[in-house]
């Protein structure tokens, strides 16, 4: 019998944002949305620069949250969290785009149902 490998996911409200907004990535277990112990966060295969004052990784116990304040176009790319779950190294990734401020983008139409 071999135990299944735990799955993780990156929780993110949107896959894109306009320059200047703050963005929060969260690395969670897929099965129950619990925080995992993240060993590192990457952007396009490179460790994120924690010397950048716009980047906060925390809390110190789990490092499962990545916050970027005032995103810029250079923050566009493939984000990956690499985590240790009960001794098994797992990872999740999500592509995130940053769009120029001041440009109007088409928004999906949401229809409300009354009744």
Secondary structure, 3 states (H helix, E strand, C coil): CCCCCCCEEEECCCCEEECCCCEEEEEEECCCCCECEEEEEEECCEECCCCCCCEEEECCCCCCEEEECCCCHHHCEEEEEEEEECCEEEEEEEEEEEECCCCCCCCCCCCCCCC
